Amino acid sequence: MTKPRARGGFRVTAIDFRTDPVKARRHRVVSLVTHADIPDTVWADDEAGCYGERGRDAKGKQIVVEQSGPIRIVSAKR
């Protein structure tokens, strides 16, 4: 989540949607390459450019796959 600071800079934080599912409904993770939402995001850190998304292993068991790339966590407008 990016919040403006008083002096014009930005503060960047990591959001772990696993610990607070309510945050997953209030925020979304957007790829800065495709400008599209990244679905099934479990956690995200836009300062490091890393995020985890739900996936499945070879046996079909649900896992979290770590990805990286330029992302931005934004507030969802509802």
RANOR-V238033 format. One record per residue. N is the residue number from 0. RES is the residue in one small letter. SS is DSSP state (H for helix, E for strand, C for the rest). OMEGA is omega in whole degrees, -180 to 180 (NA if undefined). Layout:
BEGIN
{{N:RES:SS:OMEGA} {N:RES:SS:OMEGA}}
END
This chain:
BEGIN
{{0:m:C:-179} {1:t:E:179} {2:k:E:179} {3:p:E:175} {4:r:C:-178} {5:a:C:-176} {6:r:C:175} {7:g:C:178} {8:g:C:179} {9:f:E:176} {10:r:E:-177} {11:v:E:180} {12:t:C:175} {13:a:E:178} {14:i:E:177} {15:d:E:-177} {16:f:C:180} {17:r:C:-176} {18:t:C:-179} {19:d:C:-177} {20:p:H:178} {21:v:H:179} {22:k:H:179} {23:a:H:178} {24:r:H:-178} {25:r:H:-177} {26:h:E:174} {27:r:E:-180} {28:v:E:-176} {29:v:E:175} {30:s:E:178} {31:l:C:177} {32:v:C:-177} {33:t:C:-177} {34:h:C:179} {35:a:C:176} {36:d:E:174} {37:i:C:-176} {38:p:C:174} {39:d:C:178} {40:t:E:-179} {41:v:E:176} {42:w:E:-179} {43:a:E:175} {44:d:E:-174} {45:d:C:174} {46:e:C:180} {47:a:C:-178} {48:g:C:179} {49:c:E:176} {50:y:E:177} {51:g:E:178} {52:e:E:-180} {53:r:E:177} {54:g:E:179} {55:r:E:176} {56:d:C:-176} {57:a:C:180} {58:k:C:179} {59:g:C:179} {60:k:C:-179} {61:q:E:179} {62:i:E:174} {63:v:E:-178} {64:v:E:179} {65:e:E:180} {66:q:E:174} {67:s:E:-180} {68:g:C:-180} {69:p:C:-179} {70:i:E:174} {71:r:E:175} {72:i:E:-177} {73:v:E:176} {74:s:E:179} {75:a:C:178} {76:k:C:180} {77:r:C:NA}}
END
